[in-house]
Amino acid sequence: MSALSERINLRTNAETKSLLTRSASFRGLSLSNFLLEAAQRMAQEVLKGQEQILLSQRDWERFALILDDDSVPNAKLQKAMNKFKATQA
């Protein structure tokens, strides 16, 4: 892990701070480490939900068939691919 040099500031109410502090102490962590651990775990879950696609068995089989299809793209698909490529340039 790289050196900790970045700072994040946040404000909360006394009730929430007390809850977080008590929870951190049960885990044997400082409040900062507890918050960082919890935030990292949540961030990974959010990204996992955005970067991972779950398919049913039927949809997976259809997807695999489409990937294996070596037919030439139709005009509509070709236009979509060109439009996408233009946005990536």
Buried (B, 14 or more C-beta within 10 A) or exposed (E): EEEEEEEEEEEEEEEEEEEBEEBBEEEEBEBEEBBBEBEEEEEEEEEEEEEEEEEEEEEEEEEEEEEEEEEEEEEEEEEEEEEEEEEEE
